[in-house]
Structures are given as C-alpha cells and as structure tokens.
Amino acid sequence: MIDLRSDTVTKPTPGMLQAMVKAEVGDDVFGEDPTVNRFEEKMAAHFGMEAGLFVPSGTMSNQLCLNVLTQPGDEVIIDELGHVFNYETGAAAHLSSIQLRPVKGTRGKLTPEQIEPAIRTTNEWDPLSRVIALENTTNKGGGACYSKEELTEIRKLADRHNLAVHLDGARIWNAMAATGIDASFFGSIADTISICFSKGLGAPVGSMMLCSREQKKKARRYRKMWGGGMRQVGLLAAAADYAVENHLPLLKKDHERARQFAETVHRSSHFNITMETVESNIVLFDTIEKSAKEWVEVFTSNGIGVVPFGQHTVRATFHFQITDDQYDQLLSTVSEL
C-alpha cells in the first residue's frame, strides 16, 4: 500500500529507535526526566518562547494553550476549518468551559478584516473575546501557509483589542519549509504555540506546548488532571528530538512530490484541482463523476491509500517514508486511472 492517508502513518527509523534506547530517563511527573527537560528547553529557545511542555498529542497541546489563555465563559475566534473546531471532540467547551466562534476564512486562514467583525463588544450579555486561534499549515485548507505579513497584521489587530494569539502549529515544520520563515518569528507573534513531532517529522508520539513559564506551571497541573502526566517520557522525547534533527530537511522533498502529484491529477478529466493551492505536503482535489468515497475505493483497490475530505474532495498527504519506487508507481497508477 502506498499510504497517503496522512503523514502520521510513518514508523520509527532505525536511527530513531537507537536514540530511544540510549535516552537518559527519569520520572517526568517529578520533573526528573533529563531528556525531556532538555528537549523542552531546546524547542522553547528555537521558537523564541520561555518554556515548553511535552504532551502526548496535538489536541492536548491545543487545549492546554486555550485553557491558560482564557477563563470559563470566554470566546475564541477561529477559522471554520480549524482543527480545534472540527477535530477535537468539543474539548474546549468540555475541558475549559469556553466557546469557539468560527469565522469563514480562505482555505483555513483568517485576515484581520475577517476577524475584526467577530470580536465581541463589552456588553455584559456578550461572551468576552479572548483569543484568536490560527492554524499553520491548515489541514482542511489543504496545507495553506501564512506569510510573515499576514501574521504580523493579525498580531497588530490582537494587540489593538487586547487579545491573545494561539498558533496551532501541528505542521509548523511544513510551513517553515515552504515559506522559509524562521521559527523564532512565530514566537514573536504568538502567545502560545502547539507543535507536533508525529506528523511530517515521523516521531511515533508527541507534541509540545510552547508558552511562558507561568503558563507552563498551570498547564502542568492540567496535563496531570487530563491524564497526560507521563513517567520515563524521555524515550519519546528522544524520538522527537531525533526527528527534528534528522527529518526536517526531508520536508521539501515531500512538498516537491506533492506538487508533481498534483500536476498528474490536474491532467485527469476525472478531477479538478487548483495548482496554486498546493503549498506544502497536502493535496486536496475534487472529484467529478463519482463521489470522493467511491474514488477512495478505486484508489484503495489500486494500492493507494487516500481519504475522503468532503462529499467530492479527496486528500493525499505526503511523507518521507514513501520510497522512490512507490512514488513512481503512484504517478503511473494515477495517470492510468
């Protein structure tokens, strides 16, 4: 199977497994795991933030970030395609007693002009707008990336209205590879950031919340409350660190392959695709005669794993464990289809 269902399907490499075996570990609930402590400090410094907190998943990281930025009854402004709104099982309401206000953006991205009308007044019957939540790259937006200028303008808007900015950077590494933006820039525009190591970078488990030292203190308590307190977690931190050091350069090839695959799809009369939307490792294309579900079955029967992303939309996601032979076979099979 040529598995393009997600960039989460990768397996640990031999080098990563060796890094895990060699990791120095301790009890992280007691704050005594040296490997995860060093890795948290390293990632915080890399993004220009004060502190990092290693967690099991991107959902937990996002929810911890929103929790430390809000009080019960507050509201978070988010694009209607955002992961926090669509794929985190209503966690913001359940865990932090806050509500999300979805706004229609463009391919999962928001502009100040789209955000500002959603900012509430200070009437006592209104919820209080507290956070602008952004996603970079956008999942349901097909891997779209924010530019420096776009993020800078949103930060200015947030400052004018005394709002915090949270950045869901599950695929921030892809955004950096696609745009060339330095990691520290994201720390300069966001109050909290969630980064993931188990997607394009290929670690088996793990995300990290980046925040202030004071926010980390609160978040550690809630991480424990929500079942995320881990023990000898240096094993996983070592895998994530190895992924950052060794797999980050591979993302550009994923992007190049995604572009070439999109060009192959573009030549087919069965699909519609806008080439300008292919910015990173995610390719979304629309089906014509058949539904997305029917086309997924066709792809599957031909040894290609993709997922339906709407009634007539299919998603293919590229990662570094697609071999050269598999990729050649992929293009040949799609051309034949």
RAQUI-V249254 format. One record per run of one state. SS is the DSSP state (alpha for helix, beta for strand, coil for the rest). FROM is the first residue (numbers start at 1). TO is the last residue. If there is no record, write none. Layout:
# RAQUI-V249254
ss=(SS & SS)
from=(FROM & FROM)
to=(TO & TO)
This chain:
# RAQUI-V249254
ss=(coil & beta & coil & alpha & coil & alpha & coil & alpha & coil & beta & coil & alpha & coil & beta & coil & alpha & coil & alpha & coil & beta & coil & beta & coil & beta & coil & alpha & coil & beta & coil & alpha & coil & beta & coil & alpha & coil & alpha & coil & beta & coil & beta & coil & alpha & coil & alpha & coil & beta & coil & alpha & coil & beta & coil & alpha & coil & beta & coil & beta & coil & beta & coil & alpha & coil)
from=(1 & 2 & 4 & 14 & 23 & 28 & 31 & 34 & 47 & 51 & 56 & 58 & 70 & 74 & 80 & 83 & 87 & 91 & 97 & 99 & 104 & 106 & 107 & 109 & 110 & 112 & 117 & 128 & 136 & 148 & 161 & 164 & 170 & 172 & 180 & 183 & 190 & 192 & 197 & 207 & 212 & 213 & 226 & 234 & 267 & 271 & 273 & 275 & 278 & 282 & 288 & 292 & 302 & 304 & 306 & 307 & 309 & 313 & 318 & 324 & 337)
to=(1 & 3 & 13 & 22 & 27 & 30 & 33 & 46 & 50 & 55 & 57 & 69 & 73 & 79 & 82 & 86 & 90 & 96 & 98 & 103 & 105 & 106 & 108 & 109 & 111 & 116 & 127 & 135 & 147 & 160 & 163 & 169 & 171 & 179 & 182 & 189 & 191 & 196 & 206 & 211 & 212 & 225 & 233 & 266 & 270 & 272 & 274 & 277 & 281 & 287 & 291 & 301 & 303 & 305 & 306 & 308 & 312 & 317 & 323 & 336 & 337)
